[in-house]
Amino acid sequence: MPSVQVDSFFLACLAHASYLVSSDGIAAVIDPQRDVDIYIEAAAQKGLKIEHVIETHLHADFVSGHHELAQRTGAQIHLGDGSDARFPHTAIKDGDTFKFGNCRFDFLATPGHTIESICILMTDLANSARPRAVFTGDTLFVGDVGRPDLSGEHTPQELAAMLYTSLHDKLLKLPDETEIYPAHGAGSLCGRQMSSERSSTIGKERRTNYALQARTSDDFIRLLTDGMPPRPEYFGRDVELNRQGASAINQIPPPVPVRAPEVARLQAEGAIVLDTRPPMQFAVAHVPGSIHIGLSGQYASWAARILGLDKRIILVGEDADHLRESQLRLARVGIENVHAYLEDGIAGWIAGGYELDYIPQITVQEFTDLRDKEKDHIAVLDVRESGEVAVGAIENSVRIPLGSLADRTNQLDPAKLIVVHCQGGYRSSIATSILRRAGFRDIANLTGGFDAWKGMSAGVGSSAG
Protein backbone atom coordinates (compact mmCIF):
# COMPACT_ATOMS: atom_id res chain seq x y z
CA MET A 1 0.00 0.00 0.00
CA PRO A 2 1.39 3.45 -0.88
CA SER A 3 2.68 5.44 2.07
CA VAL A 4 1.55 8.61 0.29
CA GLN A 5 -2.22 8.94 -0.11
CA VAL A 6 -3.92 11.02 -2.80
CA ASP A 7 -7.55 11.97 -2.25
CA SER A 8 -9.24 13.72 -5.14
CA PHE A 9 -12.24 16.05 -5.07
CA PHE A 10 -14.18 16.79 -8.24
CA LEU A 11 -16.57 19.74 -8.43
CA ALA A 12 -18.77 18.76 -11.36
CA CYS A 13 -20.44 22.15 -11.85
CA LEU A 14 -17.03 23.69 -12.65
CA ALA A 15 -15.33 20.49 -13.87
CA HIS A 16 -12.66 21.33 -11.28
CA ALA A 17 -10.38 18.81 -9.61
CA SER A 18 -8.44 19.39 -6.40
CA TYR A 19 -6.33 17.08 -4.29
CA LEU A 20 -5.39 16.27 -0.70
CA VAL A 21 -1.96 14.58 -0.58
CA SER A 22 -0.90 13.12 2.76
CA SER A 23 1.90 11.18 4.42
CA ASP A 24 2.75 10.55 8.10
CA GLY A 25 -0.02 12.82 9.38
CA ILE A 26 0.90 15.82 7.21
CA ALA A 27 -1.15 16.98 4.22
CA ALA A 28 -0.96 19.34 1.27
CA VAL A 29 -4.00 20.64 -0.62
CA ILE A 30 -3.53 21.35 -4.33
CA ASP A 31 -5.76 23.84 -6.20
CA PRO A 32 -8.54 24.16 -3.58
CA GLN A 33 -12.07 25.25 -4.45
CA ARG A 34 -13.45 28.33 -2.67
CA ASP A 35 -15.50 26.51 -0.04
CA VAL A 36 -12.74 24.75 1.88
CA ASP A 37 -14.62 22.87 4.60
CA ILE A 38 -14.34 19.68 2.55
CA TYR A 39 -10.54 19.63 2.98
CA ILE A 40 -10.63 20.55 6.65
CA GLU A 41 -13.23 17.87 7.36
CA ALA A 42 -11.37 15.23 5.33
CA ALA A 43 -8.14 16.05 7.15
CA ALA A 44 -9.87 15.83 10.53
CA GLN A 45 -11.36 12.42 9.69
CA LYS A 46 -7.93 11.10 8.72
CA GLY A 47 -6.07 12.76 11.60
CA LEU A 48 -4.06 14.98 9.28
CA LYS A 49 -2.59 18.44 9.69
CA ILE A 50 -2.77 20.59 6.55
CA GLU A 51 0.62 22.31 6.36
CA HIS A 52 0.78 23.22 2.66
CA VAL A 53 -1.60 24.80 0.16
CA ILE A 54 -0.29 24.72 -3.41
CA GLU A 55 -1.68 26.57 -6.41
CA THR A 56 -0.52 25.37 -9.81
CA HIS A 57 -1.34 28.87 -11.12
CA LEU A 58 -3.70 31.80 -10.60
CA HIS A 59 -6.97 30.29 -11.75
CA ALA A 60 -9.19 32.23 -14.13
CA ASP A 61 -12.39 30.17 -14.16
CA PHE A 62 -13.07 29.95 -10.42
CA VAL A 63 -12.20 31.65 -7.15
CA SER A 64 -9.76 29.62 -5.10
CA GLY A 65 -9.97 29.00 -1.37
CA HIS A 66 -6.21 29.12 -0.81
CA HIS A 67 -6.34 32.27 1.33
CA GLU A 68 -9.10 31.08 3.67
CA LEU A 69 -7.64 27.58 3.93
CA ALA A 70 -4.24 28.95 4.94
CA GLN A 71 -5.82 31.29 7.50
CA ARG A 72 -7.85 28.50 9.08
CA THR A 73 -5.08 25.88 9.19
CA GLY A 74 -1.88 27.90 9.45
CA ALA A 75 -0.64 26.29 6.24
CA GLN A 76 1.92 27.89 3.95
CA ILE A 77 0.75 28.87 0.46
CA HIS A 78 3.02 27.93 -2.45
CA LEU A 79 2.59 29.60 -5.84
CA GLY A 80 4.71 29.83 -8.98
CA ASP A 81 7.24 32.63 -9.20
CA GLY A 82 5.99 35.65 -11.14
CA SER A 83 2.40 35.56 -9.86
CA ASP A 84 2.61 38.98 -8.13
CA ALA A 85 0.32 37.54 -5.46
CA ARG A 86 -0.55 40.02 -2.72
CA PHE A 87 -0.75 37.61 0.21
CA PRO A 88 2.02 35.83 2.13
CA HIS A 89 3.28 32.91 0.06
CA THR A 90 6.36 31.01 -1.04
CA ALA A 91 7.27 31.78 -4.65
CA ILE A 92 8.13 28.46 -6.32
CA LYS A 93 10.96 28.29 -8.87
CA ASP A 94 11.89 25.51 -11.27
CA GLY A 95 13.75 22.78 -9.41
CA ASP A 96 12.45 23.69 -5.95
CA THR A 97 11.55 20.77 -3.73
CA PHE A 98 10.22 19.95 -0.30
CA LYS A 99 9.35 16.81 1.63
CA PHE A 100 6.84 15.73 4.28
CA GLY A 101 6.71 12.18 5.58
CA ASN A 102 7.56 9.91 2.66
CA CYS A 103 6.25 12.39 0.11
CA ARG A 104 8.61 14.52 -1.93
CA PHE A 105 7.37 17.27 -4.21
CA ASP A 106 9.64 18.45 -7.02
CA PHE A 107 8.40 21.55 -8.82
CA LEU A 108 8.58 22.15 -12.56
CA ALA A 109 8.10 25.65 -13.95
CA THR A 110 5.73 25.08 -16.89
CA PRO A 111 4.70 28.47 -18.35
CA GLY A 112 2.22 28.53 -21.20
CA HIS A 113 -1.29 28.41 -19.81
CA THR A 114 -0.11 31.22 -17.56
CA ILE A 115 3.35 32.62 -16.91
CA GLU A 116 3.51 31.38 -13.32
CA SER A 117 2.16 27.85 -14.03
CA ILE A 118 3.89 25.02 -12.21
CA CYS A 119 3.53 21.25 -12.18
CA ILE A 120 4.19 19.16 -9.09
CA LEU A 121 6.09 15.91 -9.39
CA MET A 122 5.25 13.53 -6.52
CA THR A 123 7.51 10.72 -5.37
CA ASP A 124 6.58 8.15 -2.71
CA LEU A 125 10.02 7.67 -1.18
CA ALA A 126 8.96 4.54 0.74
CA ASN A 127 8.17 2.69 -2.47
CA SER A 128 10.31 3.99 -5.31
CA ALA A 129 12.84 6.62 -6.26
CA ARG A 130 10.94 7.13 -9.51
CA PRO A 131 8.14 9.71 -9.59
CA ARG A 132 4.70 8.22 -9.07
CA ALA A 133 2.52 11.10 -10.26
CA VAL A 134 2.51 14.66 -11.48
CA PHE A 135 -0.14 17.26 -10.68
CA THR A 136 -0.38 19.15 -13.96
CA GLY A 137 -2.79 21.99 -13.15
CA ASP A 138 -3.98 23.50 -16.42
CA THR A 139 -0.78 22.66 -18.31
CA LEU A 140 -1.75 19.12 -19.35
CA PHE A 141 -5.24 17.66 -19.19
CA VAL A 142 -6.52 14.22 -20.04
CA GLY A 143 -6.96 14.59 -23.80
CA ASP A 144 -6.03 18.27 -24.04
CA VAL A 145 -3.73 21.09 -22.92
CA GLY A 146 -4.45 24.47 -21.35
CA ARG A 147 -5.67 27.44 -23.36
CA PRO A 148 -2.87 29.95 -24.04
CA ASP A 149 -4.70 33.27 -23.87
CA LEU A 150 -4.74 34.30 -20.23
CA SER A 151 -1.96 36.89 -20.23
CA GLY A 152 -2.24 40.62 -20.71
CA GLU A 153 1.46 40.88 -21.58
CA HIS A 154 1.90 37.95 -23.97
CA THR A 155 0.02 36.99 -27.12
CA PRO A 156 -1.66 33.58 -27.37
CA GLN A 157 1.00 32.60 -29.87
CA GLU A 158 3.79 33.49 -27.43
CA LEU A 159 2.13 31.55 -24.62
CA ALA A 160 1.50 28.58 -26.91
CA ALA A 161 5.20 28.50 -27.77
CA MET A 162 6.05 28.47 -24.06
CA LEU A 163 3.49 25.71 -23.47
CA TYR A 164 5.03 23.57 -26.23
CA THR A 165 8.44 23.87 -24.57
CA SER A 166 7.01 23.13 -21.11
CA LEU A 167 5.28 20.00 -22.37
CA HIS A 168 8.09 18.61 -24.48
CA ASP A 169 11.08 19.63 -22.36
CA LYS A 170 9.54 18.88 -18.97
CA LEU A 171 6.41 16.71 -18.79
CA LEU A 172 6.97 14.43 -21.77
CA LYS A 173 10.42 13.53 -20.46
CA LEU A 174 8.84 11.85 -17.44
CA PRO A 175 8.48 8.05 -17.37
CA ASP A 176 5.48 6.75 -19.31
CA GLU A 177 3.90 5.19 -16.21
CA THR A 178 3.80 8.51 -14.34
CA GLU A 179 0.19 9.24 -13.44
CA ILE A 180 -1.18 12.69 -14.25
CA TYR A 181 -3.71 14.53 -12.12
CA PRO A 182 -5.00 17.70 -13.83
CA ALA A 183 -7.02 20.55 -12.35
CA HIS A 184 -9.96 20.14 -14.76
CA GLY A 185 -11.98 17.62 -16.72
CA ALA A 186 -14.58 17.62 -19.48
CA GLY A 187 -16.79 20.70 -19.36
CA SER A 188 -14.13 23.16 -18.26
CA LEU A 189 -13.60 26.38 -20.20
CA CYS A 190 -9.82 26.02 -19.88
CA GLY A 191 -9.52 23.59 -22.79
CA ARG A 192 -11.47 22.32 -25.78
CA GLN A 193 -11.31 18.52 -25.91
CA MET A 194 -10.86 17.33 -22.34
CA SER A 195 -11.78 13.77 -21.51
CA SER A 196 -14.23 12.83 -18.79
CA GLU A 197 -11.49 10.61 -17.33
CA ARG A 198 -10.12 12.05 -14.09
CA SER A 199 -6.54 10.82 -14.47
CA SER A 200 -4.20 9.32 -17.05
CA THR A 201 -0.51 8.60 -17.56
CA ILE A 202 2.23 10.41 -19.41
CA GLY A 203 2.53 7.48 -21.82
CA LYS A 204 -1.17 7.42 -22.64
CA GLU A 205 -1.27 11.17 -23.24
CA ARG A 206 1.84 10.96 -25.39
CA ARG A 207 -0.02 8.46 -27.62
CA THR A 208 -3.57 9.82 -27.62
CA ASN A 209 -3.67 13.52 -26.71
CA TYR A 210 -4.39 15.42 -29.95
CA ALA A 211 -2.33 18.46 -28.90
CA LEU A 212 0.77 16.34 -28.30
CA GLN A 213 0.71 14.99 -31.85
CA ALA A 214 1.88 18.33 -33.29
CA ARG A 215 5.37 17.70 -34.65
CA THR A 216 6.75 21.21 -34.33
CA SER A 217 6.24 24.25 -32.17
CA ASP A 218 4.74 26.12 -35.13
CA ASP A 219 2.24 23.32 -35.74
CA PHE A 220 1.34 23.31 -32.05
CA ILE A 221 0.83 27.08 -32.00
CA ARG A 222 -1.50 26.94 -35.00
CA LEU A 223 -3.39 24.00 -33.55
CA LEU A 224 -4.07 25.81 -30.28
CA THR A 225 -4.73 29.33 -31.50
CA ASP A 226 -6.58 28.91 -34.81
CA GLY A 227 -10.30 29.16 -34.09
CA MET A 228 -9.77 29.41 -30.34
CA PRO A 229 -13.05 30.29 -28.56
CA PRO A 230 -13.12 33.81 -27.08
CA ARG A 231 -11.88 34.10 -23.51
CA PRO A 232 -14.79 34.77 -21.13
CA GLU A 233 -14.65 38.31 -19.77
CA TYR A 234 -14.87 37.23 -16.14
CA PHE A 235 -11.61 35.27 -16.38
CA GLY A 236 -9.52 38.39 -15.82
CA ARG A 237 -11.56 39.33 -12.77
CA ASP A 238 -11.17 35.91 -11.19
CA VAL A 239 -7.41 36.02 -11.73
CA GLU A 240 -7.28 39.30 -9.80
CA LEU A 241 -9.46 37.91 -7.01
CA ASN A 242 -7.08 34.97 -6.71
CA ARG A 243 -4.03 37.23 -6.87
CA GLN A 244 -5.24 39.23 -3.86
CA GLY A 245 -6.81 36.28 -2.02
CA ALA A 246 -10.59 36.04 -1.78
CA SER A 247 -12.48 36.67 1.42
CA ALA A 248 -13.88 33.74 3.41
CA ILE A 249 -17.05 32.47 1.84
CA ASN A 250 -19.02 32.73 5.09
CA GLN A 251 -18.49 36.50 5.03
CA ILE A 252 -20.88 36.79 2.07
CA PRO A 253 -24.34 37.71 3.45
CA PRO A 254 -27.20 35.37 2.49
CA PRO A 255 -29.92 36.71 0.17
CA VAL A 256 -33.02 38.09 1.83
CA PRO A 257 -36.63 37.22 0.90
CA VAL A 258 -38.30 39.92 -1.19
CA ARG A 259 -41.96 40.08 -2.19
CA ALA A 260 -43.09 40.43 -5.77
CA PRO A 261 -43.62 44.24 -5.79
CA GLU A 262 -40.09 44.83 -4.53
CA VAL A 263 -38.69 42.38 -7.08
CA ALA A 264 -40.49 44.29 -9.83
CA ARG A 265 -39.06 47.58 -8.55
CA LEU A 266 -35.50 46.23 -8.29
CA GLN A 267 -35.78 44.68 -11.74
CA ALA A 268 -36.85 48.04 -13.17
CA GLU A 269 -33.72 49.55 -11.57
CA GLY A 270 -31.45 47.05 -13.33
CA ALA A 271 -31.35 44.00 -11.09
CA ILE A 272 -31.33 40.60 -12.83
CA VAL A 273 -33.94 38.02 -11.91
CA LEU A 274 -32.04 34.73 -12.22
CA ASP A 275 -34.32 31.71 -12.45
CA THR A 276 -32.46 28.55 -11.46
CA ARG A 277 -35.28 26.01 -11.72
CA PRO A 278 -35.32 23.12 -14.22
CA PRO A 279 -35.86 24.17 -17.86
CA MET A 280 -39.43 22.92 -18.16
CA GLN A 281 -40.54 24.73 -15.01
CA PHE A 282 -39.05 27.93 -16.37
CA ALA A 283 -40.66 27.37 -19.78
CA VAL A 284 -44.13 26.94 -18.32
CA ALA A 285 -44.10 30.05 -16.11
CA HIS A 286 -41.49 32.64 -15.16
CA VAL A 287 -41.03 36.27 -14.18
CA PRO A 288 -40.99 38.34 -17.39
CA GLY A 289 -37.48 39.48 -18.31
CA SER A 290 -35.76 36.91 -16.13
CA ILE A 291 -32.68 34.97 -17.23
CA HIS A 292 -32.84 31.21 -16.92
CA ILE A 293 -29.76 29.20 -15.96
CA GLY A 294 -30.68 25.83 -14.49
CA LEU A 295 -28.84 24.75 -11.38
CA SER A 296 -28.60 21.23 -12.81
CA GLY A 297 -25.84 22.04 -15.32
CA GLN A 298 -22.76 24.26 -15.64
CA TYR A 299 -24.68 26.87 -13.72
CA ALA A 300 -21.97 29.07 -12.23
CA SER A 301 -19.74 29.35 -15.27
CA TRP A 302 -22.70 30.21 -17.52
CA ALA A 303 -23.90 32.80 -15.00
CA ALA A 304 -20.46 34.42 -14.96
CA ARG A 305 -20.19 34.37 -18.77
CA ILE A 306 -23.64 35.79 -19.40
CA LEU A 307 -24.15 38.13 -16.44
CA GLY A 308 -20.61 39.08 -15.40
CA LEU A 309 -19.65 39.42 -11.74
CA ASP A 310 -21.21 42.74 -10.77
CA LYS A 311 -24.93 42.53 -11.58
CA ARG A 312 -27.36 42.74 -8.68
CA ILE A 313 -29.09 39.36 -8.65
CA ILE A 314 -32.48 38.20 -7.38
CA LEU A 315 -32.80 34.43 -7.31
CA VAL A 316 -35.82 32.32 -8.15
CA GLY A 317 -35.51 28.75 -6.87
CA GLU A 318 -37.43 25.70 -5.81
CA ASP A 319 -36.74 25.71 -2.06
CA ALA A 320 -34.35 26.98 0.62
CA ASP A 321 -31.69 24.32 -0.10
CA HIS A 322 -31.85 25.13 -3.81
CA LEU A 323 -31.34 28.84 -3.10
CA ARG A 324 -28.39 28.20 -0.76
CA GLU A 325 -26.74 25.99 -3.36
CA SER A 326 -27.33 28.65 -6.01
CA GLN A 327 -25.57 31.31 -3.95
CA LEU A 328 -22.66 29.01 -3.10
CA ARG A 329 -22.05 28.10 -6.72
CA LEU A 330 -22.15 31.75 -7.79
CA ALA A 331 -19.63 32.63 -5.08
CA ARG A 332 -17.30 29.96 -6.43
CA VAL A 333 -16.85 32.03 -9.61
CA GLY A 334 -16.81 35.42 -7.88
CA ILE A 335 -20.48 36.48 -8.13
CA GLU A 336 -21.22 37.82 -4.66
CA ASN A 337 -23.93 40.44 -5.23
CA VAL A 338 -26.80 38.01 -4.75
CA HIS A 339 -29.07 40.54 -3.12
CA ALA A 340 -32.32 38.69 -2.61
CA TYR A 341 -34.66 35.91 -3.65
CA LEU A 342 -38.29 35.99 -4.69
CA GLU A 343 -40.30 35.10 -1.60
CA ASP A 344 -42.49 32.02 -2.19
CA GLY A 345 -41.07 31.71 -5.70
CA ILE A 346 -43.40 31.81 -8.69
CA ALA A 347 -46.38 31.32 -6.37
CA GLY A 348 -45.40 34.56 -4.65
CA TRP A 349 -45.25 36.35 -8.00
CA ILE A 350 -48.74 35.11 -8.89
CA ALA A 351 -50.07 36.06 -5.43
CA GLY A 352 -48.78 39.58 -6.04
CA GLY A 353 -51.03 39.85 -9.07
CA TYR A 354 -48.22 40.00 -11.64
CA GLU A 355 -48.27 38.46 -15.10
CA LEU A 356 -46.12 35.49 -16.05
CA ASP A 357 -44.26 34.77 -19.24
CA TYR A 358 -43.61 31.41 -20.90
CA ILE A 359 -41.44 29.85 -23.62
CA PRO A 360 -43.15 27.56 -26.16
CA GLN A 361 -41.57 24.12 -26.56
CA ILE A 362 -41.55 22.30 -29.87
CA THR A 363 -40.76 18.64 -30.50
CA VAL A 364 -38.56 17.50 -33.36
CA GLN A 365 -41.60 16.05 -35.16
CA GLU A 366 -43.60 19.26 -34.73
CA PHE A 367 -40.64 21.29 -35.94
CA THR A 368 -40.15 19.09 -39.00
CA ASP A 369 -43.81 19.32 -39.96
CA LEU A 370 -43.90 23.07 -39.42
CA ARG A 371 -40.72 23.69 -41.38
CA ASP A 372 -42.06 21.70 -44.31
CA LYS A 373 -45.15 23.91 -44.41
CA GLU A 374 -43.64 27.31 -43.58
CA LYS A 375 -39.94 27.08 -44.38
CA ASP A 376 -39.56 30.77 -45.25
CA HIS A 377 -41.00 31.88 -41.93
CA ILE A 378 -38.76 29.82 -39.62
CA ALA A 379 -35.15 30.37 -38.55
CA VAL A 380 -33.13 27.76 -36.66
CA LEU A 381 -30.66 29.08 -34.07
CA ASP A 382 -27.88 26.68 -33.05
CA VAL A 383 -26.14 27.87 -29.85
CA ARG A 384 -23.56 25.05 -29.64
CA GLU A 385 -19.81 25.56 -29.87
CA SER A 386 -18.00 25.30 -33.21
CA GLY A 387 -16.53 21.89 -32.37
CA GLU A 388 -20.01 20.48 -31.83
CA VAL A 389 -21.34 22.05 -35.01
CA ALA A 390 -18.47 20.58 -37.02
CA VAL A 391 -19.74 17.02 -36.49
CA GLY A 392 -23.31 17.77 -37.55
CA ALA A 393 -25.85 20.57 -37.78
CA ILE A 394 -29.40 21.22 -38.90
CA GLU A 395 -29.38 22.50 -42.47
CA ASN A 396 -29.41 26.30 -42.95
CA SER A 397 -29.26 27.02 -39.22
CA VAL A 398 -27.86 30.26 -37.82
CA ARG A 399 -24.90 29.44 -35.57
CA ILE A 400 -24.20 31.71 -32.61
CA PRO A 401 -22.49 30.16 -29.56
CA LEU A 402 -24.44 30.79 -26.38
CA GLY A 403 -21.66 32.83 -24.82
CA SER A 404 -21.87 35.33 -27.70
CA LEU A 405 -25.63 35.44 -28.14
CA ALA A 406 -26.45 38.52 -26.04
CA ASP A 407 -24.11 40.62 -28.22
CA ARG A 408 -25.29 39.16 -31.53
CA THR A 409 -29.08 39.18 -31.39
CA ASN A 410 -29.05 41.75 -34.22
CA GLN A 411 -28.12 38.87 -36.54
CA LEU A 412 -31.56 37.33 -36.04
CA ASP A 413 -34.79 38.21 -37.82
CA PRO A 414 -37.53 38.99 -35.26
CA ALA A 415 -40.15 38.60 -38.00
CA LYS A 416 -39.50 34.84 -38.13
CA LEU A 417 -40.22 32.07 -35.67
CA ILE A 418 -36.82 31.36 -34.12
CA VAL A 419 -36.43 27.72 -33.08
CA VAL A 420 -33.50 27.44 -30.68
CA HIS A 421 -31.48 24.31 -29.97
CA CYS A 422 -28.23 23.13 -28.42
CA GLN A 423 -27.03 19.54 -28.02
CA GLY A 424 -29.54 18.37 -25.42
CA GLY A 425 -31.62 21.30 -24.19
CA TYR A 426 -29.82 22.93 -21.27
CA ARG A 427 -28.14 25.79 -23.15
CA SER A 428 -31.07 26.41 -25.48
CA SER A 429 -33.27 27.18 -22.48
CA ILE A 430 -30.73 29.81 -21.41
CA ALA A 431 -30.70 31.15 -24.96
CA THR A 432 -34.48 31.50 -25.14
CA SER A 433 -34.45 33.57 -21.95
CA ILE A 434 -31.79 35.87 -23.44
CA LEU A 435 -33.85 36.31 -26.60
CA ARG A 436 -37.09 36.94 -24.72
CA ARG A 437 -35.36 39.51 -22.52
CA ALA A 438 -34.03 41.17 -25.71
CA GLY A 439 -37.58 41.55 -27.02
CA PHE A 440 -38.00 38.49 -29.26
CA ARG A 441 -41.53 37.17 -28.90
CA ASP A 442 -41.84 34.52 -31.62
CA ILE A 443 -39.42 31.90 -30.33
CA ALA A 444 -39.53 28.22 -29.38
CA ASN A 445 -37.17 25.77 -27.70
CA LEU A 446 -36.48 22.51 -29.56
CA THR A 447 -36.96 19.84 -26.92
CA GLY A 448 -34.14 17.33 -26.77
CA GLY A 449 -31.94 19.54 -28.94
CA PHE A 450 -29.69 18.26 -31.71
CA ASP A 451 -29.51 14.81 -30.10
CA ALA A 452 -33.27 14.42 -30.56
CA TRP A 453 -33.08 15.79 -34.11
CA LYS A 454 -30.30 13.41 -35.05
CA GLY A 455 -32.06 10.47 -33.46
CA MET A 456 -35.28 11.07 -35.37
CA SER A 457 -33.90 12.16 -38.70
CA ALA A 458 -31.18 9.48 -38.94
CA GLY A 459 -29.23 11.86 -41.17
CA VAL A 460 -32.13 13.25 -43.20
CA GLY A 461 -32.06 17.04 -43.25
CA SER A 462 -28.71 17.31 -41.50
CA SER A 463 -25.28 18.11 -42.80
CA ALA A 464 -21.68 18.05 -41.70
CA GLY A 465 -21.60 21.84 -41.73
N, C-alpha and C positions, 0 to 999 in steps of 0.2 A: 504494500500500500504506500502511495506517495507520502512523504513527510511534509510536503507543501500542498495545501488544499486550495483549490480555486472554485469559488462559488460565483455563479453568474446570475445577473438580474436583467431581465429583458422587459422594457417598457414598450408594449406593443403600439400604443397610440403615437409614439414618436420613433418607433423602430430603433430604440436606443438601448445599447448594451453597456452594463457596468459590471465591475468585478470586485470581489473581496478575496484577497490572497492572504493566506495565513500559514504560519509555522511557529511552533513552540510558544503559543499564546500571544504572538504579536501579529497584527494584521495591517494590510495596506488596502485602501480603496482606490480603484482606478476609474476615472471619468464618472463621478457620482451624479445622479439626477438631483433636481432641486429639493425634493422632499426626502430628507436623509434618515428618517426614522428607521427605514428598512435595514440600513447598514448597522445602525446602533443596536437595534433589536437582534439582528443576526449575530453580531459580535457578542452580545450579552448571553445569548443562548449557548454559544460555543465557548464561553469563558475567554474571549479574546480582548486585547487592548488595541484599539486602532491608533497606530503611531504615525502612519503616513497616509497622505492623500495626494494622489498623482493625477495630473491632467496631461493627456497626450497633446493637447493644444487648447487654445481659446475657442470654445465651441460657438458656432454661429446659429445652430438650429434649435437650441434649447438653453435654458438658464441652469447653470451648474450649481450644485450645493456644496462646492468645495469650501467656501468661506464659513458657512454655518457649521459644517461637519468638523472643521478644524477648531472652531470656537468651542464646540460642545465636547470635544474629545481631547483637546490639547495636541492634536496631531500636527505635524509639519507638512505644509503644502509644497509640492515639487512641480515645477512648470518649466518648459523649455526656455532656454536663454533667448532673449529678444522679444519676450511677450509684452514688456513694459507694464506688467501687472502692478497694481497700486495697493497691494496688501502684502503682508510679510510672507515670503516664500523663498525656497531655494531654487536658484536658476540652474537648470540642468544643461550641461554641455556634453557634446559627443564624447563617449568613452567614460563618463562618470559611472560610478557603481556604488551600491551599498547592499548590506546584508542584514537579515534578521532571521534568527533560527537557522534552518537549513536552506533558506531561500536567498538567492543572490539575484539582484536586478542589475543588469548592464544596460546602459542607455545609449540609444542610437539617435543622433540628430538626423531627421528625415524631412527636410523642408520640401514643400511642394503643394500640399493642400493648404497649409499656412507656413509662414516663415519659421515659427517656433515649434513646429510639429516634432514630436519625438516618438520613438517606439521603444518598448520595454522588453528586453530579453530576459526570460526567467529560467534559472537553473535550480534544480532540486539537488543540492550538494550531497544529500544522503544517498542518492540513487545513481547519479551519473555526473560526469564533468561536462557532458554535452548539454546544450540548452534544450529544455523541454518544450517551451512555448514562447511566443512573442505576442505582446499586446500591441496591436498595430494602429489603434486609434482610427483616424480617417485617412491614413496613408494607403492601406491595403484592406479591402473588404473581401468577403467571399464572393467571387465572381466579378469584382469591379475594383476601381481605385477612386480616391477622393477627387472631388471637383477642384479645379485649379483657378478659381476666380474670386478668392476671398481676401485679396490684398488691395489696399488703396495705393500702394507704392509700386507694385509689380503687375505687369500684364498677365493675362491667363497663359499666354505663350511662354513667358518667362517662368511662371510657376510650374507649368507642365514640364519644362525642361529640367527644373530642379527635381520634380517628382520622379521623372525617368531615372535620373542619377541616383536618387535615394532608393528606389526600388531595385535597380540593377547592381549598384555598388554596395548596398547594405543588405536588404532583406533577401534578395534572391541568391545571396552567397551563403545563406544559412542552410543547414542540413535539410534534406527533403522531408524528413519525418517531424520537423519542428511544427507544432500546432500553432495556428494563428487564431487570436481572439480579437476581432475588430470592435469598434464602438457603435456600429450600426448594422442593420440588416435590411431586407427588402421593405420598401416603403419609405425609406429615408430620402430626404431631399439632397443629401450630400454625395450621391452617386446616381447612376442611371440604370445599371443592370445588376443590382445586388441580388444575391441568392437569399432564399428564406432559411438556408442553413445557418446555424449560429457559430459554427467554427469550421476550420479546414486545416490543411497543412500546406507548408511552402511548396512541396512537390506537386500537390494537386493543383494549386493555383498556377504554378509554373506551366502545367499542361493545359489547363482549361480556362483560365481567366482571359477574356478577350483582350483586355488592355495590355496584358503581358506578352501577347503574340506580336506586337509591333516590333519590327526588326531594328529600327533606328530611332534615335531621339526625335528626328523630324517627323517620322511616321506616327510616333506616339503623340506628339504635340497636335498634329492634324486630327488624329483619332479623338482626342479629348476635347478639342476646342471647336471643331467644325460642328455647327448645329447644336451647341451647348444650350440647354434651357436657361432662360434669364435667372439671375440670382434673386431670390426673394428680398424685398426691401428690408424686412425686419432682421435679416441676418446681421447687418452691420450694427444694429442696436443691441442684439444679444451678445455680440462680441464685446461691446463696451461694457455691458452689464457684468459679463464674466471677467473682464479686465479689472474692474473696480471691486468685484465681489458683491454678489447680491445679498440683500437683507434676508433675515430668517423668514421662512414662509409663514410662520404663525404671527408675524407682525402685520400681515395683510388683513384688514378688517373684513368680516364676512358681509355679503350683500344683505340689504334690509328689505323687508316686504313692502311693496308699494301697490296701492290700489290702481285700478284702471284709469281714472281721471289723471292721476299724477304721471302714470306711464305715458299717456297721450301728450301731456304737457312737456315732459322731458324729451319725448321723441320729436316734438315740434321744435325743440331747442337744439336738436342735433344728436341726441343719444341714439344708440343703435339697439333695437330690440333683437336679441339673438335667441332664436328658437332652437333648442337642442334636442327636441323630441324625435322619434323615428320618422322617416320620410313620409309614410302614409298618413300619420297623424297630422303632420304639418300640411300636407296636401289637402286634407279634408277641411281644416279650419285653422286659421292663424291670424295674428294681429297684422293688419295691413301695413306694408312697408317693412316688415321684419325680414331679417336674413336667416336662412335656415342652414345650420351645420349640425348634423346629427352626432350625438355623443358616441355613437356606435363605431365610428370610423376614425380617420386621421383628423380628429376634431381640432386639436390645438394648433397644429401646423396650418390647417386651412384657415382657421380664424385669424392667425397672425398674417398669413399671406393676403387675405381678402380685406381685413379690417385694420391692419396695422396694430401697434401697441398702445396707442393713446386714446382711442375712442372711448367715450363713456358708454358702458354696456349695461343693459337691463336683460336679465335672463328669463327665459320661459322654459320650464322643465316639468318633469312628470311628478316628482316628489322631492322631499328634503334631501335625501341621499343623492339623487340625480343632480340637484343644484350644487351640493358640496363638491361632487366629483367634477362638475363643469368648471367651478372656480379653480380647483386645484390644477386641472389640466391647463387652463389658461395661464395660471401663474408659472407653470413649467416652461412656457415660451416667453414670459415677460409681460403678459397682459395682466395688469393689476388693477385697472380702473373698472372693476365690476361693481358698479354702484348699487344695484338693486335687483330684485326679481319681482315678476308679476304675481301679486298675491292671489292664491287660489288658481293660478294658471289661466287657461283659456276659459274655464268656468267663471273666473273672476271678471274677465273681459266681457263675457256675455251678460253677467249680472250687472255690470256697469252700464248696460244699454248700448254698447258699441258694436259696430258692424264687424263682420269677419270677412276675410278673403280666402280664396281657395285656388289650388292649381289643378287643372284637369289632368287626368292620367289617360294614356292611350296605349292599348296593347299593340303588339307587333302586327297581329291580324287586322285590327282596326286601322292601323296606320297604313298597311299595305293596300287595303280596300279604298281608303280615302285618297291615297296618293294616285291610285289608278284613275279615280274619277276626277280629281281636282289637282293635277300635278302642278299646274302653273300658279296655284295659290298656296302652296306649301313649301316651306324651307326647312331643311334638316340641319340642326346645329350639333356638331360633334365636339365635345369639350375634353376629349382625351388628349394625352400627350402625343408628340410626333412619333415616338417609338411604337406606341399602340396602334396609331393610324397606319403605320407602314405595313403592318401585317394584315390589314383588312379594314374597309370602311364602306359605309352606305354610299351608293353612287350619288354624285352631285351634292354631297353635303358641304356645308360651310364649316371649316375647322378652326376653332379658336380655343386654345387650352384654357381650362377653368381659371387658372391664375391670372390670365390676361383679359378675361371677359369684361370686367367692369370698365376697362379703358377702351374697349373695342366694340361696344354695343352699336356704334354708328355704322358698323359694317353690316348690320342686319336690317331687313326691310320690315317695318312694323305693320305694313299692310298685308303681310302674309301670316298664315298660321305657322309659328315656329315650333317644330317638334325637337325637343332637346334630348340628347342621350349621351351617356358615357359608356363604360364597359359593363357595369352591372346595375347602376341606379343611384349610388350614393352621391357622386359628384353632380349628376344632372339635377338632382333635387336642389343642391346649392345653387346651381346655375339658374334654375327657374326663379328662385327667390331674388337673385341679382337682377334678372330681366324684369320681373314684376316691379321691383323697387325703382327701376329705371324708367318705368312707364309703359312697358310692353304688356298689353292685355291679352292678345290672341296667341297664347302659348300652351304647350302641353308637354308633359314628361313621358318619355317612352319607357314603359315599365319593363324591367329586366335588361334594358340597355342593349348594347351591341351583342352581348352574349345571347340574349333572347332572339335578336334578329338573325344572328348567324345560325342558331339552332333551328329556327323555323325555315329559313330560306335555303339552307344547305347549299349556299353559294349563289343562288339566283338573286340578282339585283345587287350584288356586292362586287367590290373590285379590290385590287391590291393597292389602290392609291392611298 
